[in-house]
Amino acid sequence: MQQTKHYDALAHGDWHYIEKRSLESFSASDWGVMNAQRRQYMAELQADQVLRLLKGSEHDPTFGYMVNNYRHCLQSATMALRDGLEEEDVVVALLHDVGFITCPLMHGDFAAALLGAYVSERNHWMLRHHATFQNLHSPNLPGGNPHERERWRGHPHFDWTAEFVARYDQAASDPDYPCEPLETFVPMVRRIFARAPQDRRSIEKETP
């Protein structure tokens, strides 16, 4: 008996599968079809997939903080929103720790990679370095160095990173704080990811 082929569903009924099993066999015309469909796919679904990364942790337990990571991110974004920050800053606050549990030692790089193509260099830099700046507010953390951030003193984005961490990160673990629901931020996230992406790979490796 011939086995029935199993293809995962296409996002649109009028799209086409590239019925080849290795990228080496893709022709130029195949790539033309794929890339056209990819652009539309990203425009329609990228932001929703990003939001699901955060939403999936809504009911997770905590390992000691009075709020879980989902609630921390909501509180951070809510505080930024109520302080009248720009929409990009609010979205960055919402997603700054989206990788905190899944990628703990490099969660700043995780968020920077996720958002970097769609946000300013100011926020890209802040995301990459905010975990180090957090050490200033954890002076009794075993193995931590509260002054590690000083190697970047004088950098154009030092002050913003210090402000973000002080106001919207280290202080965003209050179980009694009335957070906005995630739905408040959904249109903002979609608008940020609708921006034309910038290629920041050339600046990923930087000197202090």
Secondary structure, 3 states (H helix, E strand, C coil): CCCCCCCCCCCCCCCCCCCCCCHHHCCHHHHHHHHHHHHHHHHHHHHHHHHHHHHCCCCCCCCCCCCCHHHHHHHHHHHHHHCCCCHHHHHHHHHCCCCCCCCHHHHHHHHHHHHCCCCCHHHHHHHHHHHHHHHHHCCCCCCCCCCHHHHHCCCCCHHHHHHHHHHHHCCCCCCCCCCCCHHHHHHHHHHHHCCCCCCCHHHCCCCC
